[in-house]
Amino acid sequence: MGIKRTFYLGLMILFSACATYNSSVSKNPAESTQNKSQYPASVEKAKSLFQQGRYSEAIVQYRKLLLKSKDKSVVEMAQYQLAYTLAFYKNPKRDCQDALNEFQLFLKRYPESVRRDEAANWVYLLNQYLSKKSENERLRDDIKKLVDIDIEAEQKQNQLR
C-alpha cells in the first residue's frame, strides 16, 4: 500500500505543478502585449493553439519554430514550450517521456536560461513520475503472477481432495 501512496503522491505533485505553473502562455495582457512585439506571428499562433486546448497542433507549431527560426530567443522559448505542452496536465495526449527528453535538451542547450530552474524542476518531477509508474507496472505484474500461482495452488489442492 505504501508504494501505491507514493505513486499517487508523485502524480499529485506532477499535476499540481502543471496546474499551478502558468508558463509563458500568459493571460496577463501586459505580458502578452510585450510578447507580441518580441515574437513573430508563428509564436503567437502556437501560443493561441495552446490556449485553445489544441495541444497537438501547438506541439507541431513549436517543433516548426525549432527547425525554422533563426532567433535564439524564439528557439529557446519554443523548446521550453514544446516540453511544457508535452507534459501539460490538460493535454489528453501528454507524453511524459518525450517531455522529459525535451526538458533535458532545453537544459543542455540553454544552461544560462532564466527558465533553467523551472526546467530542472520539471526534469526532477518527470523522472519521479516515470520511475513510480515503472515501479507500479512491475508491482502490478508481480501481483498478477502471485494471483496466478495462488489459483494454480488452489486448483492442485482441490484435485487432491
CORZIWO-V700479 format. One record per run of one state. SS is the DSSP state (A for helix, B for strand, O for the rest). FROM is the first residue (numbers start at 1). TO is the last residue. If there is no record, write none. Layout:
ss: (SS & SS)
from: (FROM & FROM)
to: (TO & TO)
//
This chain:
ss: (O & A & O & A & O & A & O & A & O & A & O & A & O & A & O)
from: (1 & 2 & 21 & 29 & 39 & 41 & 52 & 55 & 69 & 72 & 88 & 96 & 110 & 116 & 161)
to: (1 & 20 & 28 & 38 & 40 & 51 & 54 & 68 & 71 & 87 & 95 & 109 & 115 & 160 & 161)
//
